[in-house]
Amino acid sequence: MYPDDSTDQWHQGQGLWADVPAEDWNNWKWQLKNRLTSTEQLEAHLKLTPEEKAGCLFANKKLALAITPYFFNLIDRTDPADPIRRQVIPRAGEMHTAPEELLDPVGEENTKPVEGIVHRYPDRVLFLVTDRCAAYCRYCTRSRLVSNAQDYNFHPEFESGLDYIRNTPEIRDVLLSGGDPLLLSDRKIDYLLGELRKIPHVEFIRIGSRIPVFLPQRITPELCGIFKKHGPIWMSIHVNHPRECTEDLRAACERLAFAGVPIGNQSVLLRGVNDHAETMKSLIHRLLMMRVRPYYLYQCDLITGSAHLRTDPRVGIKIIESLRGHTTGYAIPQFVIDAPGGGGKVPINPEYVKEVTDEAIVMRNFSGDEYSYPLVDAARKAPDPNAPELEHILA
């Protein structure tokens, strides 16, 4: 089931940590210090299934276990199939690698000119600035790197990355990612953004973060002040299910928006989490209510140990088709597959073009009705006598 969009569904208290002083609960450093990071801590609060217990015992060989108290409160502890639970509690499926799965599913390692920089597209780079997250998504594309459970031994090199960007004038767009950049101190974030703003050819700075979802307490007035100082800073957050859209997340997004940070959302299509049209519709409506524009819906990457969370891409196409015409265009994300091996993001859309003839594009709308739109050549053959300039325009 998915929640409705009534106001009372947004509220989220301290739950299991009701006796913790509000001052501590609302302190992001307290949340980090008190993360659940072991099987024993989980079992103190819920009954793990055998599959989950096996996954937890294996986790530190693949991707560390860590869940903030705030996010753990969102789990339905009585339901092993709970969509929040599936995202952050390891399962035995992580122990098995399907033939199609890869450690580096989107080919980042082959496009790293210097440590921490992925330069795959002509005008933009991915700047990996940390290998740590507030909590760990079990389908993480960078599980080879994030948390260092696989002894990847990544050490962020701010200066070599900044020097590469300074010395590569075709770069106009920089995306800070990791790990999660918002786990860095205010001082380091201020420094990185300030140095990037000094580079004349850098026009566009983005941050990819799930911190507002896992740790909304991190979005402090001081951090927002840094974004405002160096703005516009664009941010992509990562919300997968409507129950993640709490009052705390809405407040964090509002603080970001009022600091001049445009926010988009990137969801990953996950089996048993959001692979249902009504769940996705509820999610995107809540996002708009939080000042967040649904941006991408990703097909889950072919990362090792993710088969139990991946769903058929045709499900994503059907979900997008179910949304088109039934909600505002602002709410509809672009469904994409990050092509395995480094091909980049490929838009995957329902088929609306039925035929392209010499005369027109024949298309269908969301309800299946057929329409045609004339091509330019057809317009040239039959110019509008009331528009004598048409021949000049089409020449």
N, C-alpha and C positions, 0 to 999 in steps of 0.2 A: 504494500500500500504506500501511497505517497501522501504527504500532508497537504491540506488546503492552504490557501493564502490568507487566512484570517489572522488578525493581529496577535492573538494569544499564542499562535504557533511559533512566534519569533523568540519568545522569552526563554532564557537559559540561565538558571541559577548556578550555585556552586556545587549542587548535587552531593556527591560523596565527600566533598571537602567543605561541607557547610560550616564546620567548626573553625575553619581557617579565617583569620581576620581579613576583612575586605581589602585592607591595605596591602596585605601579602598577595592575596588572590589576584589583584589587579596589577601586580608588579610582574613584568615579563621575565625578569631574572628569577623570581621565585618559581614561576611556571617551568622554566628550563631546569632549575635545580631539582624540581620534584617530578620530573618526567618518569613514566613507567618504562623501565628498560630491561626487565627480566621476567622470566616465566613466573617466578615466585610473586612478584608484584602484581602481575595480571591475575594469578590464581587467588590472590587475597580479595579480589573484587568480582570475579566471575568464574564460571566453570568452563575451562577450555575443552574443546572437543579433542579427540585423539589426533585428528588432522592438524589442528592448531598447535597442540603441544609439540608434535614432531617438527612443525614449521618453526616454532620458537627456539627449539634446541639447535636447529640448523642455521638460524638467522645470522649469527655472527660470522658465518662463513660466506655469506652473500651480501647482506645488507642489514645493518644494525637495527634492533628493535628500539623504538623510542616513540612515546605518545605523551603529549602534554596533558596534564589533568583537565584543562579546559576541553580539549577535543575528546578525551576519553569519556567525559560526561555525556557526549552525544550518542554514545553506543547504547543500543538496547541490549543489556547484558543477559537477557533471557532468550535471545534469538541468535543462534549461530549463523543464520543467513542475513543478519542485519547489514545493510549496505555501507554503513559507516565502519562497522567492524571489519568487513571484508577488505577495506582499503588499507588498514594499518596493523592488523594482527596477522602475523605470518601463518602460512598454511603449508602443508606437506608438498603441494604442487610446486613450490619454489625449489624443491630439491631435484626436480626433473627437468632436463633440457630437451625440448622437442627439436626435431631435425632442422626446422626452419629458423630457430632462434639463434641470436647472436649476442656476444658481449657488448658490441658496439653497433647496435642495429641501424643507426642512421648515418654511419660513416664519419664520425667526427674526428677520429684519430688520424685519418688520412688528409685532413685539411687544417692541421695545426702548425702554422709557421713558427710559432714560439709557444712555450708552455703557457697554458691558460687561455690562448686565443684560438678560436675556430673561425676560419675565414672561408666560408663555403659559397656565399653569394657575392657578386662583384662589389656592391656598395655598402656592405654591412658585415659586422663581426659579432660573434658571441664571445664575451669576456667572462671566463669562469674565475670567480674571485674567492670561492671557498668550497670545501667539500662537506660542509655540515648543514643540517636542516633541523628545524625544531621538532619535527616528527618525520618518519620515513614512510613514503608511499610504497606499497609492496610491488608495484609495477614500474618502478622508477627506471627511466631510460638510461640514466647514468649510474646504475647500481654498481658498475665496475669501479666507479670513482667515489661516489658519495658514501660517507661514513668510514671509508678506508677498510671495510671489512674484508675486501679481497686483496689487501696489501698493494693497492695501486700506487700508493706513496706519492700522492699529488700534493705539491706545495705551491700555493698561489704565489705568483710573481707579479706584483702590481707594476713594478717599474718596467720590466721587460714588455709587459702587455701595453702599458701606456706608451712606451717608446715605439712599439710597432704601429700603434694607431697614429701617433704623431708623424711617423715617417711614411705613412701610406695614404696619400691624399685622396684616393678614390673612396675611402671610408667616410661615409656621411652619417651612418647609423650604428650605434653601439648598444648591444643588449647585455646588461649585467645579469649573470646567472651563477649557477654553481651546481650543487648546494644552493643555499638560500642567502642572497646578498644582505637581506635585512637582519641576519644574525650578526653581522659586523657591528662594531661599536659606532656610535654617532660620529665620532672623530674620523674613523676610517671611511665611512660613507661620505662625509663632508669632503674629505680629501679627494676621494676618487671622482666624485661629481665635479668638484672644483677644477681638477686637472683636466677632465674631459671637456669642460666648458671653455677652457683656455685654448683648445685646439680649433683653429679657424674652420677647418673643413668638416668638423663634427656638428651636424645640424640637429640630430635626433638622438635622445638618450632614453633608453627603456630599462625597466627592471622587471624580471620575472620572479615572482615570489608567491609562496603559499603561506607565508607568515601571517597575513591578515586572517586566514582561515584557521590555522593551527594555533596561532598566538596573537589574537587581536590586541592584546595588551601592549604589544611592541609598538603599535602605531601611536606614539606619544606626541604631544604638542611640539616637543623639541625636534623629533624626527621630521614632523611635517614642516617645521620651520626650515630645516635643511633643504627639503624638496622645493619649498617656495623660493628660497634663496637662489637655487641653481636651475629653476624651472624654465620651461615646462619639462618635467620628468614624467614620462608615461609609464604606466604599470599594468602588467598582466598578472591577475591573480588566478587561482586554480580551485574552483568549486565544482564538485561532481554531483552533489545530491541536494535536494531542497532543504533537508534537515541541517545542512551545514550553514544555512542562511539564518543565523541567529541575530538577536538584537545587538550583541557585541560586535559581530561582523558588520552589521549595518552601520553602527556608530563609527567603526574604524574606517569604513569606506567613505562615510560622510566627512570625517576629518581629512582624509586624503583629498577628496573632491574640493573641499573648501580651501585646501592649500594649493589648488591649481593642478592637481594630478589627474589626468584623464585615466580611467580605469576600464580595462577589458577583461573578459574572463576566458580562460582556456580550460575546457573540460576534456577528460579522456573517456571514451566510450568503454564501459566496463560491464562484464557479465554480472548480473545480479545486483548491480548498483544503479545504473541509469539507462539500461538498454530497453526502456519502455517509453513509448511516446508521451504518456501522461506524466510520467516522472520528469522527463525533459521539459515539458511545457511548464510544469510547476516551477522548475528550477529557473528557466529563463525569465519568467515573469517576476520572480523574486529578485533576480539580479537587476532588472531594470528598476525595481522599487528601491534598490540600494545604490542607484547611480552607477551601475556597472553594465557595460555593453557586452552581451554575449559575442565573442570574437571567433574562436575556433572550437570545433568539436573534433578531437583527434581520434582516429583509429589507434588503438593501443599498439605501441611499437613492439617489434619482435624481440624483446629483451629476454634473456634466459630466465626460465622459471615463471613465465607469465601465462602459459596456455590456459590455466584455470580461470583467468580473469579476462581473457580476450573473447570477443564475440565476432560473428561474421560481419564483414564490412557492409553487406547488404542490409543489415539491421540499421546501420547509420543512415544509409540512403533512404530507407523507409521512414525513419524518424524525421529527417529533414522534409521529406515529402508530406508527412502528416502535419507539419508546422506551417508550411507555405500556404498562404491564403486563409489560415485559421488564427493567425496572430500577427502583430505588427512586424514589418520587416526589420525594425531595430532589434527585435528579439531573436532573430534566426541566425545562429552561428554558421560559419563556413565549415562543412565537414571536409577534413583533409586526411590524407595518408602521407606521412613522412617516408618517402620512398626508401625501402631498405637498401643499404649500401652507400647512401649519400646522394640520392637523387633530389633531395629537397621536398618541400611540401607540395603535394599535388591535390588540387580541389577535386572532390568527388561529389557529383550532383545527380539528383534525379534527372531523367531524360525528358526535357520539355520540347526540344526541337524534333519534330517528326520527320521533316523532309526539307531539303533546300533545293528548289528548282531553279530554272533560268529566270523565273519571274518573281519568286517570293520565298521567304522563309515560312514554312508551315509549322505551327507550334500548337501545343495544348496548354491550357491553364491549369490551375490547381484542382479544378473539379473535372478535368478531362475533356472540356469543350475545345474544339479546334478553331484556330484563327490563322490568318496569313498576313504577312507584312511584305510589301513590295521591295524588291532590291533596287539599288541605284540604277542599274541598267534598264530596269523596267520603267523607272521614273523618267529616264532620259528619252525613252521611246514615246512616252506620252506626257510631254511637259504641260504644265499648267499655263493656259493662255493668259491668266491674270498675274503670272509671275515671270516676266520676261528675263529676269536675271538668272533664272534657273540654269539655262544653257551655259552661262558663264561660270556658275558655281560648279557644275558637273564636268566642265571641260578639263 
